[in-house]
């Protein structure tokens, strides 16, 4: 029976891969592969540190749901499962009292394993619970080689290893990108006359600090200006081309202007929107749309659109956008919205100029890249919790696969296989850093929730009541599942454009 299930699983897996290739969806296959690498590295962190500490790992699985393939090696059952969006590292005697996913295959019936699996979070049925006549668990000494038999700091190291390995993976992938094409220096590429006269800032200068924040790459400036309001008085430190370092404070300019609510990359590539908001979103436009023309004028690239708006400033007149979406041409009438915003008065390199950094420079900028994405994830969470983000800004696995697939496909068509590969790697950096941060949040059923209980144990000198931990973890898991359902629903709406009551 076991061999039969393995053969059926292998056939289904190969059939799915062949179907994606034959239907020209290799980009989706690559996206799923990258997500699998990120999850596998996370689980491998748990596995490696568990084995180093003498803990028996009963099962290492990639995916969730029914098994497609499995084999035994080094005392561990290695499994590939149907849904490629999760994983688990099931250790002997894990003492969490919640089951998230229970499998009932004949193989599990043999070894008595019941598994808990969430994306990057693992727990198992309380292995030490022996039912008495009164239905109460009997206290038992942890089994030798079990998770519970190790001291609290060993258990903390095992749980922390998953997120930490995500940061290691993000660093390694970032070094591949930086070693290949370099980093993006924070160079000034344009300055208004007022700011230039007041500060001496000029094109070619390098921004070192902005509003008290250290600046290493151009995207650092974007990170702080996008998530934090530009202050009334801006303080910048910059290095002139002759090496002189200058620090100046000047008044940012409050301007009123009409906005369409579209985000795009200013390059010579076709103008594909990264996201929409405000007027464009209200009209029905969305991220992934490629602009073909505006008000009857052909738009060949993001730079062409910038040139068009310089000659034809956006006002209160309706703008007619023709876009390409899923091979079809659609027309949208967008009514620009008058908004007020503060501007820095200078523009900077936003990831389109790259400089090589050498071996040690690559390591340094690789570390900075991980820190950048950690800060971006934390700021995004703060932005979401503050209510500034809309429902459309929330995305899950379906949206991630869709966006990675689009980026890989477009990059391949425009720049070739090498840059398509680098774009896939860049998504790996983002996802790995994001997964590391999310799993460290002190939410029950995630690694961060388990670490919270373990740190409480370390401080108190004794374990938290298993019943209390079990109830809290169960509640956290239920809330997590509700969130996952909402995110899946949201992905379907955003990706497939479903018309649903909102």
PyMOL commands that set and color helices and strands:
alter all, ss='L'
color gray80, all
select helices_A, chain A and resi 2-22+26-52+106-111+147-149+152-181+193-199+218-227+278-283+302-311+358-385+391-393+397-415+417-440+447-460+466-496
alter helices_A, ss='H'
color red, helices_A
select strands_A, chain A and resi 57-73+76-91+115-118+121-124+188-191+206-210+213-214+233-239+245-251+253-259+262-263+275-276+290-294+297-298+318-325+328-335+337-343+346-348
alter strands_A, ss='S'
color yellow, strands_A
deselect
rebuild
show_as cartoon
